[in-house]
Amino acid sequence: MPAVHLPPGPKGHFLVGHLPEINRDPLKFLSKCAREYGDLVCWQFGPFPAFLANHPDLIEQVLVTQYPNFVKSSVYRRGLRVVGNGLLTSEGDFWQRQRRLVQPAFHQERVVAYGKVMVDYTEQLIDQWRDGEIRDIHQDMMLLTEEIVSKTLFDVDIKDEAEGVQAALNAVMDFNSNLANQYFLPGWVPTPSNLRYQRAIEKLDAIVYRIINERRASGKDTGDLLSLLLQVRDESDGTGMSDRQVRDEAMTLFLAGHETTANAMTWTWFLLAQHPEIEAKLQEELKRVLGDRAPTVADLRQLPYTRPLA
């Protein structure tokens, strides 16, 4: 067997690898790896090699052009068991089937409807802000994306349950952010972190399954993502999704549309605050195109500076 040549990277502990560093400050550790070792870095997930791809071309190969050559590890699945067998964790033919079934949720006409919800909830949040006050922008973005994804996914307003949902989501994210939780002990071991994680999943499950049951019983199509998930049928055999699979895909979309979006928005505001010249250009374009009115999805074509790169 030919020798395997691994890319460069930092040397870690023989047993725990770089888990202590990445748990302590993941951004610092990963940034240092990219800065010191280049586009492809080998680090240690416990005693096993792990790879950090920093160049867009490499990331495209993993996620797009050569994705069949990459599988999702058992540790990855264990850390994301909150989403079950949804699009984030499924693979192969089943993933292809689910992707086809979910694809209509992102057709243009539905995206336009989601855009109005995003604007409405954003305006409600801004109405609460007062000049001169200090805000926790990350907390604001977390609550905002939670409300938006709840409305677009389930057509429900979760303000009455927001505190409980947020606590459960925080427990899930705290668990997933600690890689040691996923590496050292399986989920059935009753450690405090495992128990908190399981209680959080049960809390979210209770809410999601209640909404699924109510929607199936009513038979209504409210134009949200859940209605689509309940109605879609596989063209090859005419089957739909079970309640469990609807739950898994709904939970995947909920988490994907919530935490990641909130984090991206938080970093956007942080970077704009660090670069006032960029903020000024952004404000100028918005004022010129929109004036004092709220934006719509149709305005994106007229906002080349504001619109993110495709």
C-alpha positions in Angstrom: 0.0 0.0 0.0 1.5 3.4 -1.0 2.3 5.8 1.8 -0.4 8.4 2.6 0.9 12.0 2.5 -1.2 14.2 4.8 -1.3 18.0 4.4 0.5 20.1 6.9 -1.0 21.0 10.2 -0.4 21.5 14.0 0.7 18.5 16.1 -1.9 17.5 18.7 -2.2 15.3 21.8 -2.1 11.6 20.9 -5.4 10.9 22.6 -7.5 14.1 22.5 -5.9 15.8 19.5 -6.9 19.4 19.2 -10.3 19.1 20.9 -9.2 21.3 23.9 -8.1 24.1 21.6 -11.1 24.0 19.3 -13.6 23.8 22.2 -11.9 26.7 24.0 -11.9 29.1 21.0 -12.8 27.5 17.7 -12.5 30.7 15.7 -9.0 31.4 17.0 -7.9 27.8 16.4 -9.3 27.5 12.8 -8.1 31.0 11.8 -4.6 30.1 13.1 -4.6 26.9 11.1 -5.6 28.6 7.9 -3.1 31.4 8.4 -0.1 29.1 9.2 -0.8 26.1 7.1 -2.7 27.2 4.0 -5.6 26.0 2.0 -5.8 22.4 3.3 -4.9 21.7 6.9 -4.7 18.4 8.8 -5.6 18.6 12.5 -6.6 15.9 15.0 -10.1 15.1 16.1 -9.1 13.0 19.1 -6.6 10.5 17.7 -8.1 10.7 14.2 -7.0 13.0 11.4 -9.4 15.7 10.4 -9.1 18.2 7.5 -9.9 21.9 7.2 -10.5 23.1 3.7 -10.0 26.9 3.4 -10.0 27.5 -0.3 -13.4 28.0 -2.1 -12.3 25.5 -4.9 -11.7 22.8 -2.3 -14.9 23.5 -0.5 -16.8 23.3 -3.9 -15.2 19.9 -4.6 -16.3 18.5 -1.2 -19.9 19.9 -1.3 -20.7 20.0 -5.0 -18.5 18.4 -7.7 -17.2 15.4 -5.8 -19.7 15.0 -2.9 -20.4 11.3 -3.6 -16.8 10.6 -2.6 -17.3 12.0 0.9 -19.4 10.4 3.7 -20.7 11.8 6.9 -18.9 10.4 10.0 -20.6 8.7 12.9 -19.4 11.5 15.1 -21.1 14.1 12.8 -24.4 12.1 12.9 -24.2 11.8 16.7 -23.7 15.5 17.2 -26.7 16.2 14.9 -29.0 13.6 16.2 -31.5 16.4 16.9 -32.2 16.5 13.2 -32.6 12.7 12.8 -32.3 11.6 9.2 -32.8 14.9 7.6 -31.0 16.4 4.7 -28.0 17.3 6.8 -27.3 13.8 7.9 -28.8 11.5 5.2 -26.8 10.2 2.3 -27.0 8.3 -1.0 -30.3 7.5 -2.7 -32.3 8.5 0.3 -30.7 11.9 0.4 -31.4 12.3 -3.4 -35.1 11.4 -2.8 -35.5 13.9 0.0 -33.7 16.6 -1.8 -36.1 16.2 -4.8 -39.1 16.3 -2.4 -38.0 19.4 -0.6 -36.8 21.3 -3.6 -40.2 23.0 -4.4 -40.0 24.7 -1.0 -37.4 27.0 -2.6 -39.1 27.9 -5.8 -39.3 31.6 -6.6 -42.9 32.2 -5.7 -42.4 30.7 -2.3 -39.2 32.7 -1.7 -41.1 35.9 -2.5 -43.7 35.0 0.2 -40.9 34.3 2.7 -39.3 37.7 1.9 -42.5 39.5 3.0 -42.5 37.6 6.3 -38.8 38.5 6.9 -39.4 42.2 6.3 -42.5 42.3 8.5 -40.8 40.6 11.5 -37.7 42.8 11.0 -39.7 45.9 11.1 -41.4 44.7 14.3 -38.0 44.2 15.9 -36.7 47.7 14.8 -39.8 49.3 16.3 -38.5 48.1 19.7 -35.1 49.8 19.3 -34.5 53.2 20.9 -31.7 55.7 20.0 -28.8 55.5 22.3 -29.5 52.2 23.9 -27.1 49.3 23.9 -28.4 46.1 22.3 -27.2 42.5 22.3 -27.3 42.2 18.5 -26.7 38.4 18.5 -29.6 37.9 20.9 -31.8 40.1 18.7 -30.8 38.2 15.5 -31.4 34.8 17.2 -34.9 35.9 18.3 -35.6 37.4 14.9 -34.6 34.4 12.9 -36.5 32.1 15.3 -39.7 34.0 14.7 -39.2 34.1 10.9 -38.4 30.5 10.5 -41.3 29.5 12.8 -43.7 31.5 10.6 -42.3 30.4 7.2 -41.9 26.8 8.2 -45.0 26.2 10.4 -47.1 29.3 9.9 -47.2 29.8 13.7 -46.2 32.8 15.8 -44.1 31.4 18.7 -44.0 34.5 20.9 -45.9 32.7 23.6 -43.4 29.8 23.5 -40.3 31.7 22.6 -38.7 31.5 26.0 -39.0 27.7 26.2 -38.0 27.2 22.5 -35.0 29.5 22.9 -33.8 27.6 26.0 -34.1 24.3 24.2 -32.2 25.6 21.2 -29.5 27.1 23.4 -29.1 23.6 25.0 -28.8 22.0 21.6 -26.3 24.5 20.3 -24.2 24.4 23.5 -24.0 20.6 23.2 -23.1 20.7 19.5 -20.4 23.4 20.0 -18.5 21.1 22.4 -16.9 18.5 20.2 -15.8 16.5 23.2 -19.5 15.7 23.9 -19.7 14.0 20.5 -16.3 12.2 20.6 -15.9 10.8 24.1 -19.3 9.5 25.2 -22.2 8.0 23.3 -25.6 9.7 23.7 -27.1 7.0 25.9 -24.6 7.7 28.7 -26.5 9.8 31.3 -24.0 12.6 31.7 -25.4 16.0 32.6 -24.7 17.4 29.1 -26.3 14.3 27.4 -29.4 14.6 29.7 -29.8 18.4 29.0 -29.4 17.7 25.3 -32.0 14.9 25.3 -34.5 17.1 27.3 -34.0 19.9 24.8 -34.7 17.5 21.9 -37.9 16.2 23.7 -39.0 19.8 24.2 -38.6 20.7 20.5 -40.2 17.3 19.4 -43.3 18.0 21.5 -43.8 21.3 19.7 -43.0 20.1 16.2 -45.1 16.9 16.5 -48.0 18.8 17.9 -48.0 21.2 14.9 -47.6 18.3 12.4 -50.6 16.4 14.0 -52.7 19.6 14.0 -51.9 20.3 10.4 -52.6 16.7 9.2 -55.9 16.7 11.0 -57.0 20.0 9.5 -55.8 19.2 6.0 -55.1 22.9 5.3 -52.4 24.3 3.0 -51.3 27.5 4.7 -48.6 28.1 2.2 -45.8 27.3 4.6 -43.0 24.8 4.3 -44.7 22.3 6.5 -47.7 22.2 4.2 -45.4 21.3 1.3 -43.6 18.6 3.3 -46.9 17.0 4.1 -48.2 17.1 0.6 -45.2 16.2 -1.6 -45.2 12.7 -3.2 -42.3 10.8 -4.8 -42.9 10.6 -8.6 -41.5 7.1 -8.7 -43.9 5.4 -6.3 -46.4 8.1 -5.1 -45.3 7.8 -1.4 -45.0 10.8 0.9 -43.1 11.4 4.1 -43.9 9.8 7.4 -44.5 12.0 10.4 -41.0 11.1 11.6 -39.4 12.1 8.3 -41.4 15.4 8.2 -40.2 16.0 11.7 -36.5 15.4 10.7 -36.7 17.7 7.6 -38.6 20.4 9.5 -36.1 20.3 12.3 -33.2 20.5 9.8 -34.7 23.5 8.1 -35.6 25.1 11.5 -32.0 24.8 12.8 -30.4 25.7 9.4 -32.6 28.8 9.0 -32.2 29.9 12.6 -28.7 29.7 14.2 -26.6 29.9 11.0 -28.5 32.9 9.7 -28.4 34.7 13.0 -24.7 34.2 13.2 -24.1 35.4 9.7 -26.2 38.6 10.4 -24.4 39.2 13.7 -21.0 39.1 11.9 -22.4 41.3 9.2 -23.3 44.1 11.7 -20.0 43.6 13.5 -18.0 44.1 10.2 -20.1 47.0 9.1 -19.3 48.7 12.4 -15.6 48.1 11.8 -15.8 49.6 8.3 -17.9 52.8 8.3 -17.0 53.6 4.6 -18.7 50.3 3.6 -21.7 51.1 5.8 -22.0 54.5 4.2 -22.1 52.9 0.7 -24.7 50.4 1.9 -26.9 53.2 3.4 -26.6 55.3 0.3 -27.8 52.5 -2.0 -30.7 51.6 0.2 -31.8 55.3 0.5 -31.5 55.8 -3.2 -33.5 52.7 -4.2 -36.0 52.4 -1.4 -36.4 55.9 0.0 -38.4 55.4 3.2 -40.3 52.3 2.2 -39.7 48.7 3.2 -37.7 46.4 0.7 -39.2 43.6 -1.3 -37.6 40.6 -3.0 -38.1 42.4 -6.3 -35.8 45.2 -5.1 -32.8 42.8 -4.9 -32.0 43.4 -8.6 -31.7 47.1 -8.0 -29.4 46.6 -5.0 -26.1 45.3 -6.4 -24.0 46.6 -3.6 -26.3 45.3 -0.9 -27.0 41.9 -2.4 -24.5 39.2 -1.4 -22.3 37.5 -4.0 -23.9 34.4 -5.5 
